[in-house]
Structure formats: structure tokens, C-alpha cells
Amino acid sequence: MIGRLNHVAIAVPDLEAAAGTYRETLGADVSAPLDIPLHGVTVVFVSLPNTKIELVHPLGDASPLAGFLAKNPTGGIHHVCYEVEDILAARDRLKQAGLRVLGDGEPRIGAHGKPVLFLHPKDLQGTLVELEEA
């Protein structure tokens, strides 16, 4: 059911510094920052030949990411994102299998302009998983 790895998201306390490390030190292609108010984050994408790294930073104090950074002040891996062909069919199948979808269970538009859902980390070996419709 899951397809290719779309990205690995890393929460960062300083987005500009993190983007600079990837751009200048590692020589990566780094996008401009993109605010995503619906999710309460600002993101930067690091393009790699086989996937992307998403550097993610809270957009305001009410951001759901603020709690993660409070517990992990230097940042860290926040979630992994897998592609699915049909997000509603994937949601229904996973819920039927006992996995919990976060929020109201309805897809929201993510950073790539496509529908996304998040699955509870306690159901997936402690890893927050994002599904994105390919």
C-alpha cells in the first residue's frame, strides 16, 4: 500500500541556520522557506537524488511543533512521509486495521499542495508517519 519515501522531516530550532548547513556545508539544493499556516509550520526542502529532507520550524507559539522542540531543544527527526495512491482508501484500510489517524481524520493540504494525513506514533513503533497522496 505505501509507496516511495517522500521525505524525512527534521524539526529545527533555527531554520535559517539549518538550511545554511545543508546548503553551504553539505552542498545541497535547498528551497526557499514556505509558511504553511494550516499546519503551523515553516518548511524548507532539501532535494536529494532519491528523496527529500524537510526542515520544519514552528510558525508561531501555537504551532504543534513547539511542544516537540520543547522536549527536544536541539531538534531531531519529527516524522517520515510515505506516498500512497489514494489517501482516503489508505486511511480507511489503516483505520480498519486499528491504526489511529490524528486530527479529525480528514486529509489536509500539505506543503506539496497534496492531501496528507498523520498516523499516531504509538501505532507505528514510535514514529509519526505522514501519508501523502501521490
C-alpha positions as CSV (number, residue, x, y, z in Angstrom):
1,M,0.0,0.0,0.0
2,I,2.7,2.6,0.9
3,G,4.8,3.8,-2.0
4,R,8.1,5.6,-2.1
5,L,9.6,7.6,0.8
6,N,8.6,11.2,0.0
7,H,10.6,12.9,2.8
8,V,12.1,12.7,6.3
9,A,11.1,15.7,8.4
10,I,13.6,17.2,10.8
11,A,12.4,19.7,13.4
12,V,14.9,22.5,13.8
13,P,15.1,25.4,16.3
14,D,16.7,27.7,13.8
15,L,15.5,27.2,10.2
16,E,18.0,29.7,8.7
17,A,21.0,28.0,10.3
18,A,19.8,24.5,9.4
19,A,19.2,25.5,5.8
20,G,22.6,27.1,5.7
21,T,24.3,23.9,7.0
22,Y,22.6,21.8,4.3
23,R,23.3,24.4,1.5
24,E,26.8,25.6,2.4
25,T,28.4,22.7,4.3
26,L,26.7,19.7,2.7
27,G,26.3,21.3,-0.8
28,A,22.6,20.5,-1.1
29,D,19.9,22.2,-3.2
30,V,17.7,23.9,-0.6
31,S,14.4,25.6,-1.3
32,A,13.2,28.9,0.0
33,P,11.2,28.9,3.2
34,L,7.5,28.2,2.9
35,D,5.0,29.1,5.6
36,I,2.1,26.6,6.0
37,P,-0.3,28.3,8.4
38,L,-2.8,25.4,8.2
39,H,-0.2,23.2,9.9
40,G,1.5,25.9,11.9
41,V,5.0,25.4,10.4
42,T,7.5,26.9,8.1
43,V,9.4,24.4,5.9
44,V,12.4,24.2,3.7
45,F,13.0,21.3,1.4
46,V,16.4,19.8,0.7
47,S,16.4,18.0,-2.6
48,L,18.3,14.7,-2.8
49,P,18.5,12.3,-5.8
50,N,16.2,9.8,-4.2
51,T,14.0,11.7,-1.8
52,K,13.8,15.0,0.2
53,I,14.6,16.2,3.7
54,E,12.1,18.6,5.1
55,L,13.5,21.1,7.7
56,V,10.5,22.1,9.7
57,H,10.2,25.0,12.2
58,P,7.2,26.3,14.3
59,L,5.2,29.1,12.7
60,G,4.2,30.9,15.9
61,D,3.9,29.9,19.5
62,A,0.7,27.8,18.9
63,S,2.4,25.5,16.5
64,P,2.0,21.8,17.2
65,L,5.8,21.6,16.6
66,A,6.6,23.9,19.5
67,G,5.9,21.0,22.0
68,F,8.3,18.7,20.1
69,L,11.1,21.3,20.2
70,A,10.4,22.0,23.9
71,K,11.2,18.3,24.6
72,N,14.0,18.2,22.0
73,P,15.6,21.7,22.1
74,T,18.3,20.9,19.6
75,G,15.7,19.4,17.1
76,G,15.5,15.9,15.7
77,I,13.6,13.6,13.3
78,H,10.0,14.6,13.6
79,H,8.3,12.3,11.0
80,V,8.6,10.2,7.9
81,C,6.3,10.7,4.9
82,Y,5.3,7.9,2.6
83,E,3.3,8.3,-0.7
84,V,0.0,6.5,-1.2
85,E,-2.1,6.4,-4.4
86,D,-5.4,7.0,-2.7
87,I,-5.3,8.7,0.6
88,L,-8.9,8.0,1.6
89,A,-8.6,4.3,0.7
90,A,-5.3,4.2,2.7
91,R,-7.0,5.9,5.7
92,D,-9.9,3.6,5.7
93,R,-7.8,0.5,5.4
94,L,-5.4,1.6,8.2
95,K,-8.3,2.6,10.5
96,Q,-9.8,-0.8,9.9
97,A,-6.5,-2.4,10.9
98,G,-6.6,-0.4,14.2
99,L,-4.3,2.5,13.4
100,R,-5.2,5.9,14.7
101,V,-5.4,8.9,12.3
102,L,-4.5,12.2,14.0
103,G,-6.9,15.2,14.0
104,D,-10.4,14.8,12.6
105,G,-9.3,12.0,10.2
106,E,-9.8,14.2,7.1
107,P,-6.9,14.9,4.8
108,R,-5.5,18.4,4.8
109,I,-3.4,20.0,2.0
110,G,0.3,19.7,2.8
111,A,3.5,21.5,1.7
112,H,3.4,20.0,-1.7
113,G,-0.2,21.0,-2.4
114,K,-1.4,17.4,-2.0
115,P,-3.7,15.8,0.6
116,V,-1.9,14.5,3.7
117,L,-2.8,12.6,6.9
118,F,-0.7,11.8,10.0
119,L,-0.8,8.5,11.9
120,H,-0.3,8.1,15.6
121,P,3.3,7.3,16.5
122,K,2.3,4.8,19.2
123,D,0.8,2.6,16.5
124,L,4.0,2.7,14.3
125,Q,6.9,1.8,16.6
126,G,7.2,5.4,18.0
127,T,7.4,7.1,14.6
128,L,5.0,9.8,13.5
129,V,4.0,8.9,9.9
130,E,2.6,11.2,7.3
131,L,0.8,9.9,4.3
132,E,0.8,12.0,1.1
133,E,-1.4,11.2,-1.9
134,A,1.0,10.8,-4.9
